[in-house]
C-alpha cells in the first residue's frame, strides 16, 4: 500500500535548512496497522503529510496504492484524522461527517446512508443532530474518524488523534479503534508518543530517531489480532514495549553522536 525508498525531506528556513526526514525506507502492506513513535520533531507527522501529498520529499521516492501521493489524493485513497477533531461548530455531527461527501458530489441519498453507517461504526448513532460543543472530546474524535471513513478510502492516516484525551477515554477509544480496524480491513498509519498505545494497537511499530528523522527500528508485533486491554500485562506485550523503549533510547544516542 505504501512504499518509501531513500526518502528525505529538507525544509529551507531563514535559519538554514531543517532536515526533517533522511533516508527513510519502509514498506506498509494492505491491512496493516502501523504506528510511528519517536520524540517530538523526529518527522512522524511529516512522513504522514508526505503520504498525503501535503509535503513533497526533496529526495527519494514514495508510492501510495501504486500511485504518486498527489495521484492517490485525487483518487481518494486515504482519509486523514488530525490531532484536533477539527469539526465545524455551526454544523451538526452528521453535517460534519457529510462534508467530504458533499464536496465529492455524492447524491443526497448516498450521503445519508454513508453517514448513518459510519456513525454506527464509531458508536455515535443517535448523535447526528447534535453539535460538536454538545459532545465530549472523545466523541468529537470519533466523529472526526467517521468523517475520514465516510468515503471509504483504503488507507486511514491518524496523527495523534487521542493525545489530548485522558487515559480512561483513550483506553476506550483504543479498543474501539481496534474493533473498527477489524471490521473495515483498512490500512492504518498512526502517529503516537505513547509506547503502550503503539504496542497495543499495532501489527508493526516504526521507531524513529530525533532529527534528522530516520527509522531506527521496525518491530513486527507477535501479539494476536484480538487484544483485550489486559494483554498489556502479559510478558509478550512487555517484551515488545521494552524493545520500543530501548530503540528510542538508542535512537537518541545515535542522533547525539551524529550531531557531535
C-alpha positions, 0 to 999 in steps of 0.5 A: 500500500505504501512504499518509501525508498531513500526518502528525505525531506529538507525544509529551507528556513531563514535559519538554514535548512531543517532536515526533517526526514533522511533516508527513510525506507519502509514498506506498509502492506494492505491491512496493516496497522502501523504506528510511528513513535519517536520524540517530538520533531523526529518527522512522524507527522511529516512522513504522514503529510508526505503520504498525503501529498501535503509535503513533497520529499526533496529526495527519494521516492514514495508510492501510495496504492501504486500511485504518486501521493498527489495521484492517490489524493485525487483518487481518494485513497486515504482519509486523514484524522488530525490531532484536533477533531477539527469539526465545524461548530455551526454544523451538526455531527452528521453535517460534519461527517457529510462534508467530504461527501458533499464536496465529492458530489455524492447524491443526497441519498448516498450521503445519508446512508454513508453517514448513518453507517459510519456513525454506527461504526464509531458508536455515535448513532443517535448523535447526528443532530447534535453539535460538536460543543454538545459532545465530549472530546472523545466523541468529537474524535470519533466523529472526526474518524467517521468523517475520514471513513465516510468515503471509504478510502483504503488507507486511514492516516491518524496523527495523534488523534487521542493525545489530548484525551485522558487515559480512561477515554483513550483506553476506550477509544483504543479498543474501539479503534481496534474493533473498527480496524477489524471490521473495515480491513483498512490500512492504518498509519498512526502517529503516537508518543505513547509506547503502550498505545503503539504496542497495543494497537499495532501489527508493526511499530516504526521507531524513529530517531530525533532529527534528522528523522530516520527509522531506527527500528521496525518491530513486527508485533507477535501479539494476536489480532484480538487484544483485550486491554489486559494483554498489556500485562502479559510478558509478550506485550512487555517484551515488545514495549521494552524493545520500543523503549530501548530503540528510542533510547538508542535512537537518541544516542545515535542522533547525539553522536551524529550531531557531535 
